[in-house]
Amino acid sequence: MVIRDGRQLLGRIPLFAPFRPDDLDALFGCAYERAMRAGETLFQRGDPGVSMMAILAGEVRILLPSEDGQDQVLNVLTQGAVFGEIALFDGKSRSADAVAVTNGRLLVIERAATLRLMEQDSGFAHRVVEIICARLRATIAQLDSMVFQDVNQRLIMYLLRRYDERGLARIDITQSALGRVVGSARETVNRRLRDLEMQGLIALSPGRITILDRARLAGLVSSISPVA
């Protein structure tokens, strides 16, 4: 279902869970909506970081470009996801490229207005720090997964993370895109997914994966020790 209300979207984003309703109202006051077109580059690595974006509708790919053309896909994001938040808080250049995979709509939150809110409200600023820390821990866990786990574990961890981020069993992503995210060929990803489907853990349909048994799926991967 397409979210048509940007304020409603902010309230559903796990990233902003520490925020109170009045925080979200203030943040929404710093935002505006814009359309995106399939294939459009929303920003590139090295661009000035002046805003954060949330997806109202559509799909966005986050990637690291390489000189040999073998870009590293960091994530494929769909409705309700947030990206560009690092630059929003530190003001430095973008750390990756963001490219629209489909047509869609974005909610853009300006950095300058957000900083004014932080200066005016210490409670708001404190909750922003909580958000940054949570995001950092999630990034460390993702890097740990990419370095120390095999393809099957990376695949399952990605599915679990997507499930937990939005609280939805349905994950809209193609197997080709999923392969780029976990660093594996589409054929390998397809075999792994079929194995999970045969075990009754997930259901597959074109461009979609539905988690049927999160507890059993989580039991297939080794525990990742948290970093303090």
Secondary structure per residue as TSV (DSSP state, phi and psi in degrees):
chain	resnum	aa	ss	phi	psi
A	1	M	-	360.0	133.4
A	2	V	-	-76.7	130.9
A	3	I	-	-84.0	119.1
A	4	R	-	-97.9	-12.5
A	5	D	-	-110.7	115.2
A	6	G	H	-62.4	-37.3
A	7	R	H	-64.5	-38.6
A	8	Q	H	-61.8	-40.4
A	9	L	H	-61.3	-45.8
A	10	L	H	-56.9	-39.8
A	11	G	H	-67.9	-17.4
A	12	R	H	-99.8	-6.0
A	13	I	-	-82.7	118.9
A	14	P	G	-56.1	-31.1
A	15	L	G	-55.2	-33.7
A	16	F	G	-100.1	19.0
A	17	A	T	-56.0	-36.9
A	18	P	T	-68.8	-13.3
A	19	F	-	-77.8	143.4
A	20	R	-	-83.0	165.0
A	21	P	H	-55.1	-39.2
A	22	D	H	-70.3	-29.2
A	23	D	H	-61.7	-46.0
A	24	L	H	-65.2	-37.7
A	25	D	H	-61.5	-43.6
A	26	A	H	-65.6	-41.3
A	27	L	H	-65.0	-40.3
A	28	F	H	-63.3	-29.3
A	29	G	T	-67.4	-15.9
A	30	C	T	-94.1	3.4
A	31	A	E	-113.3	162.1
A	32	Y	E	-146.9	159.3
A	33	E	E	-98.5	149.8
A	34	R	E	-147.9	154.5
A	35	A	E	-87.9	155.4
A	36	M	E	-131.1	152.0
A	37	R	-	-117.2	144.6
A	38	A	T	-53.6	130.0
A	39	G	T	89.6	-8.6
A	40	E	-	-72.1	134.2
A	41	T	E	-84.9	114.7
A	42	L	E	-78.2	-38.9
A	43	F	E	-162.2	162.3
A	44	Q	-	-119.5	156.4
A	45	R	T	-55.9	130.1
A	46	G	T	98.5	-15.8
A	47	D	S	-65.9	152.3
A	48	P	-	-60.2	138.2
A	49	G	-	-91.9	100.4
A	50	V	-	-116.8	-3.0
A	51	S	E	-162.3	164.8
A	52	M	E	-116.6	152.2
A	53	M	E	-127.3	143.8
A	54	A	E	-122.8	141.2
A	55	I	E	-89.3	114.2
A	56	L	E	-79.2	-37.9
A	57	A	E	-159.3	142.7
A	58	G	S	111.2	-168.9
A	59	E	-	-139.6	138.9
A	60	V	E	-130.1	138.9
A	61	R	E	-107.0	130.4
A	62	I	E	-104.4	126.6
A	63	L	E	-147.5	158.9
A	64	L	E	-104.8	118.2
A	65	P	-	-73.6	152.1
A	66	S	-	-133.5	156.4
A	67	E	T	-66.7	-28.2
A	68	D	T	-85.9	2.9
A	69	G	S	85.6	-4.5
A	70	Q	-	-90.2	73.3
A	71	D	-	-61.9	141.3
A	72	Q	E	-92.3	114.0
A	73	V	E	-79.1	120.1
A	74	L	E	-87.1	-34.8
A	75	N	E	-166.1	154.9
A	76	V	E	-121.5	117.6
A	77	L	E	-110.2	145.5
A	78	T	-	-127.4	-170.1
A	79	Q	T	-47.2	130.6
A	80	G	T	94.2	-12.0
A	81	A	-	-82.0	154.8
A	82	V	E	-118.1	142.6
A	83	F	E	-147.1	159.3
A	84	G	-	82.7	11.7
A	85	E	H	-72.4	-24.7
A	86	I	H	-61.7	-49.4
A	87	A	H	-64.6	-30.6
A	88	L	H	-59.8	-37.7
A	89	F	H	-92.3	-32.8
A	90	D	H	-105.4	-11.9
A	91	G	-	74.1	4.4
A	92	K	-	-86.8	179.1
A	93	S	-	-68.9	158.6
A	94	R	-	-61.4	141.8
A	95	S	S	-95.5	-6.8
A	96	A	S	-157.5	172.0
A	97	D	E	-91.0	151.3
A	98	A	E	-127.7	123.4
A	99	V	E	-127.9	132.4
A	100	A	E	-71.9	126.4
A	101	V	S	-85.2	-35.1
A	102	T	S	-131.2	170.4
A	103	N	-	-65.4	152.4
A	104	G	E	179.4	-166.6
A	105	R	E	-134.3	143.4
A	106	L	E	-123.0	149.9
A	107	L	E	-105.4	118.9
A	108	V	E	-104.6	126.1
A	109	I	E	-111.2	119.7
A	110	E	E	-77.6	138.8
A	111	R	H	-67.0	-46.0
A	112	A	H	-58.7	-44.3
A	113	A	H	-68.0	-36.6
A	114	T	H	-65.0	-40.7
A	115	L	H	-63.5	-36.7
A	116	R	H	-63.1	-39.2
A	117	L	H	-62.4	-41.9
A	118	M	H	-64.0	-37.3
A	119	E	H	-69.8	-32.1
A	120	Q	H	-85.1	-24.0
A	121	D	-	-134.7	105.4
A	122	S	H	-66.3	-32.3
A	123	G	H	-65.2	-41.6
A	124	F	H	-61.2	-44.5
A	125	A	H	-61.9	-39.9
A	126	H	H	-63.3	-40.9
A	127	R	H	-70.4	-29.2
A	128	V	H	-64.4	-41.0
A	129	V	H	-60.9	-41.3
A	130	E	H	-58.9	-41.8
A	131	I	H	-63.6	-44.3
A	132	I	H	-61.8	-43.2
A	133	C	H	-63.2	-42.6
A	134	A	H	-63.3	-39.6
A	135	R	H	-66.4	-39.5
A	136	L	H	-63.3	-43.8
A	137	R	H	-62.5	-39.5
A	138	A	H	-64.9	-38.2
A	139	T	H	-66.0	-42.1
A	140	I	H	-62.0	-41.7
A	141	A	H	-63.6	-38.3
A	142	Q	H	-66.7	-42.4
A	143	L	H	-63.9	-39.8
A	144	D	H	-59.2	-42.7
A	145	S	H	-62.6	-44.5
A	146	M	H	-67.3	-33.1
A	147	V	H	-85.3	-43.7
A	148	F	H	-105.7	-8.1
A	149	Q	S	-108.6	154.4
A	150	D	-	-80.5	177.2
A	151	V	H	-58.9	-42.6
A	152	N	H	-62.0	-43.2
A	153	Q	H	-67.3	-41.4
A	154	R	H	-62.2	-39.9
A	155	L	H	-62.3	-49.6
A	156	I	H	-64.7	-42.3
A	157	M	H	-62.4	-37.2
A	158	Y	H	-64.6	-44.7
A	159	L	H	-61.8	-42.4
A	160	L	H	-65.4	-40.4
A	161	R	H	-64.5	-43.3
A	162	R	H	-62.7	-39.5
A	163	Y	H	-61.6	-47.4
A	164	D	H	-72.0	-32.3
A	165	E	H	-63.4	-36.4
A	166	R	H	-117.7	-8.6
A	167	G	T	69.0	22.4
A	168	L	-	-119.0	137.3
A	169	A	S	-76.0	-22.6
A	170	R	E	-86.0	128.2
A	171	I	E	-122.8	115.3
A	172	D	E	-91.4	104.5
A	173	I	-	-162.1	141.4
A	174	T	-	-79.6	159.0
A	175	Q	H	-68.3	-30.4
A	176	S	H	-65.3	-45.6
A	177	A	H	-65.1	-40.0
A	178	L	H	-62.5	-39.7
A	179	G	H	-60.6	-40.3
A	180	R	H	-67.3	-35.4
A	181	V	H	-66.1	-43.7
A	182	V	H	-94.0	2.1
A	183	G	T	72.8	46.1
A	184	S	S	-146.7	161.6
A	185	A	-	-70.7	152.0
A	186	R	H	-58.6	-39.1
A	187	E	H	-61.6	-41.3
A	188	T	H	-65.4	-44.3
A	189	V	H	-60.5	-41.8
A	190	N	H	-60.4	-44.5
A	191	R	H	-62.3	-43.4
A	192	R	H	-63.9	-42.9
A	193	L	H	-65.5	-39.2
A	194	R	H	-63.7	-37.8
A	195	D	H	-61.0	-44.6
A	196	L	H	-66.2	-35.1
A	197	E	H	-67.2	-40.8
A	198	M	H	-64.5	-27.1
A	199	Q	T	-83.1	-2.0
A	200	G	T	78.4	19.0
A	201	L	S	-91.0	-30.2
A	202	I	E	-139.3	165.7
A	203	A	E	-125.2	139.0
A	204	L	E	-111.4	140.6
A	205	S	E	-148.6	163.3
A	206	P	T	-53.6	119.8
A	207	G	T	72.0	14.4
A	208	R	E	-149.3	141.9
A	209	I	E	-126.3	130.0
A	210	T	E	-116.4	122.8
A	211	I	E	-80.4	123.0
A	212	L	S	-97.8	-30.2
A	213	D	-	-143.2	89.5
A	214	R	H	-63.9	-41.3
A	215	A	H	-60.6	-47.3
A	216	R	H	-67.8	-36.2
A	217	L	H	-63.6	-44.0
A	218	A	H	-64.3	-30.2
A	219	G	T	-69.2	-12.4
A	220	L	T	-83.5	-14.7
A	221	V	S	-108.7	152.0
A	222	S	-	-71.2	149.4
A	223	S	-	-67.6	142.9
A	224	I	-	-103.2	121.4
A	225	S	-	-70.0	130.9
A	226	P	-	-69.3	149.9
A	227	V	-	-102.7	123.2
A	228	A	-	-75.7	360.0
